[in-house]
Amino acid sequence: MILVSIVGARPQFVKMAVFHRAVAARTGMRHVIVHTGQHYDAGMSGVFFEQLGIPAPQYQLDVGSGSHAAQTGEMLKRLEPVLQETAPDWVVLYGDTNSTLAGALTAAKLHLPLAHVEAGLRSWNRKMPEEINRIVADQLSNLLFCPTQPAMDNLAREGLLERARRTGDIMYDAFLWFRGIAKGNPSELSARWHGRPFALATVHRAENTDHPERLTAILDALEEVSQTVAPVLLPLHPRTRQRIDALGWRPRGVQLLGPVPYLDMLSLEASAQLILTDSGGVQKEAYFARRPCVTLRDETEWVETLHDGCNVLAGASPAAIAAAAAAWKQAGPWTDLYGDGRSGEAILDFLAAG
């Protein structure tokens, strides 16, 4: 059986690492990795493959950055000959990036069996490109692997339940597996902050970074949190750094960092007093680590994390962000929502069964 994984962004590398480990443990299966090059910076791509023990991609498309249309179109052009050459039994997609969208469209046009990992998520905000990407991928896929019951419920409402399978969350598998590795190999950064109070923040979504007023409001709120709750560490996506530089914003208390490798990020999440983020993946990792989370968006696709104040939607309102951060001690309890840590094996079982 030939399985082709199409990835392009760092959250997808994490999910694919779990899947690759499951495939490697079985006989009669070949796993082909196609990297679109959506994330091409070494800190956003190469180091992830090294840390996660993923072999180098057999196909590197080197698409790079561009507008949504230009980037997706270039992926379509470069993916088609790859999928024709490999003739996979299954094309496997992860998450909701432009790489996911391009992979779904290309596989569907070539009439190749298609599976979507992390299916059924909905933010109900179609201004988000990720929402469009995940809807299209779900509509085109033959098998839909859902991390949670709310995801299954969403697909039922859309008439897709027959294709849906609840597998648990593949990122929870990754969290459990790599957390132990991270603990045993602390980096200089994680060791420096271990045992010290701090808040961890990430900002990368276009809805925040591409609107100067909204980005400035979030940055000002993080400054207040750094003064009133705990010092804020802010690892920056290269695009976010460009936007901040364009604003001329200069931090006073917030500590700006470059992209943080996955294992370091797990260590920082586990040690932080609280986490502030607009990332869906980091929201979940905060929940896995049982750390209070403030989401810098007006909605979330991970609605189950909102129970018991474990995660609070604050948008870009400085007052709401500061209030949620100040109440971090009131969060919890956390419960087991995301499966048993064996979703990679469950996904592979369903693919093998056809």
C-alpha positions, -999 to +999 in steps of 0.1 A: +000+000+000+014+034-010+004+063+013+013+099+002+013+126+029+011+162+017+024+187+042+037+223+041+034+240+075+049+231+109+017+219+126+013+194+097+049+182+102+039+173+139+008+154+128+026+136+100+054+125+123+028+105+143+014+090+112+048+081+098+057+063+131+026+043+128+033+034+091+069+025+099+057-001+125+038-021+099+049-042+069+036-039+034+032-001+035+052+027+018+050+063+031+058+090+006+062+125+020+055+155-002+066+189+012+050+218-007+074+243+007+046+265+022+069+269+053+104+270+039+124+289+065+148+266+083+133+275+117+098+268+104+106+236+084+140+219+084+145+218+121+111+202+126+120+172+104+152+168+124+136+171+159+107+149+151+127+121+134+109+124+101+129+114+070+136+140+044+107+144+020+109+124-012+094+154-030+102+190-021+081+214-042+097+246-030+065+267-037+074+294-011+052+324-002+027+343-022-009+353-022-034+326-014-044+322-051-008+323-064+005+299-037-023+274-041-022+276-079+015+268-079+010+239-056-017+225-079+008+226-108+036+209-089+015+183-071-003+168-101+028+151-117+039+139-083+006+122-076+005+108-111+040+093-107+035+079-072-001+065-079-010+063-042-036+041-027-044+070-003-035+107-003-034+119+033-040+155+042-036+173+075-053+203+090-064+234+071-036+251+052-032+260+015-013+228+012-044+209+024-066+227-001-042+221-030-038+185-021-075+180-019-082+196-052-054+178-070-062+143-056-099+148-063-093+158-100-071+127-104-097+105-088-074+093-060-087+081-026-084+110-002-083+111+036-084+142+058-068+141+092-084+166+117-117+168+098-149+183+109-136+215+126-156+246+121-151+282+134-181+294+114-161+323+101-156+321+064-134+352+063-107+328+077-089+311+048-084+281+070-122+277+073-125+276+035-097+251+032-111+227+058-146+228+043-133+220+008-111+192+021-139+176+040-163+178+010-138+161-013-123+135+010-134+098+011-125+093+047-128+120+074-108+115+106-123+135+134-105+143+167-136+150+188-173+145+191-181+181+182-162+175+149-183+145+142-215+165+150-204+192+125-200+166+097-234+150+106-250+184+101-234+187+067-244+152+056-209+138+058-213+114+087-211+082+066-175+091+057-165+103+092-145+083+118-137+094+153-101+086+159-090+110+187-066+138+181-033+130+164-017+161+180-024+145+214-004+115+203+024+138+194+022+157+226+024+125+247+053+111+227+074+142+223+068+156+257+090+129+272+117+135+247+116+173+254+119+167+291+150+145+286+167+170+263+161+205+276+173+233+254+191+264+267+159+284+262+136+261+281+162+256+309+165+293+313+128+298+320+121+265+339+109+274+374+104+311+366+070+327+361+062+336+325+034+337+300+038+323+265+022+340+235+020+334+197+004+356+171+004+345+134-031+344+119-038+368+090-069+381+108-046+396+134-013+402+116-028+418+085-048+444+103-025+470+120-050+482+145-058+447+156-022+437+158-012+468+177-041+462+202-029+427+208+007+437+213-003+465+237-023+439+257+007+416+259+027+445+272+001+450+300+001+413+308+039+414+310+036+442+336+007+429+356+008+391+354+041+377+342+068+384+316+056+375+282+077+354+257+066+359+221+081+336+195+075+351+161+065+337+128+087+355+101+056+371+086+045+384+120+079+399+126+077+417+093+043+431+103+056+442+137+087+459+121+064+477+097+044+491+126+076+504+143+064+488+175+091+484+201+086+460+231+092+472+266+083+441+286+075+415+260+105+394+250+105+387+212+120+354+201+126+338+167+107+307+157+109+281+184+114+244+175+086+220+185+103+203+214+112+237+229+076+249+224+063+218+243+087+226+272+077+263+273+040+254+272+044+229+301+062+256+322+042+287+314+017+301+339-007+308+310-007+308+272-020+335+249-024+325+213-044+327+180-032+293+170-056+264+170-028+239+176-014+259+206-049+261+221-050+224+221-015+220+234-023+243+262-052+221+271-031+189+269-006+206+292-034+218+315-024+254+312-049+283+311-053+297+276-064+331+263-074+329+227-067+361+206-096+355+183-133+360+183-141+323+178-124+289+179-129+257+162-118+239+194-151+248+213-146+220+238-116+238+253-139+267+264-155+246+292-145+255+328-126+285+317-097+264+304-097+286+273-112+321+271-120+339+238-107+375+241-104+387+205-081+417+201-096+437+230-069+448+253-093+449+282-107+414+275-072+400+271-059+416+303-089+405+323-087+369+310-050+368+317-055+381+352-080+353+360-057+325+350-057+308+384-095+303+380-092+279+350-100+242+352-106+214+357-093+198+325-107+165+313-097+139+287-113+151+255-089+140+228-087+102+229-062+077+242-031+088+224-034+061+197-051+080+169-022+074+145-028+037+147-066+041+144-062+062+113-040+036+097-064+008+106-092+027+087-070+033+057-059-003+055-095-014+057-104+009+028 
